[in-house]
């Protein structure tokens, strides 16, 4: 059975673990560098990117995580997780991992609408649309070559992307009952040829 870790420094890691356990994988909370060994994939959850980023440093996780990203290890980041995977972030005072060639804006939707839900067309997972839960979410301002935007808001703003074996989304699939984005990530972990 594949082993998937969920970074458990702060934020919505419990929900990811619960959802992964409904799929056919073993899921573990990860806090220490040595716990990254022997995993097949990792999720960086939503929460506060400044807090998670600070704790990543305190727990000596920056170098091992960057190393994994460079090796093509499967990693999925949701919301704050997307912020931390990005190369450039506006509104974050610490350096993100810089693993994905993405420029994102933190807390991009402003105060009035800083939390909202909307259905998203995501061709890679097919119909029906995916219910996106956005909580003080970032959005994607620019993607580099080799990054595919997987989902957009009706106004064209990118809210999910894939680069190689890395997947990032501005919303929270772990707060829905829809397993499709986690299954999509697991198909990357399994190295399915059609992805
Ligand atoms: N606003 C948070 C941040 O900037 C992200 C919110 C979330 O993960 N739900 O880190």
Boltz pocket constraint, residues with backbone or C-beta under 6 A from the ligand:
constraints:
  - pocket:
      binder: B
      contacts: [[A, 45], [A, 46], [A, 47], [A, 48], [A, 49], [A, 50], [A, 78], [A, 79], [A, 80], [A, 81], [A, 83], [A, 106], [A, 107], [A, 135], [A, 136], [A, 137], [A, 138], [A, 170]]
      max_distance: 6.0
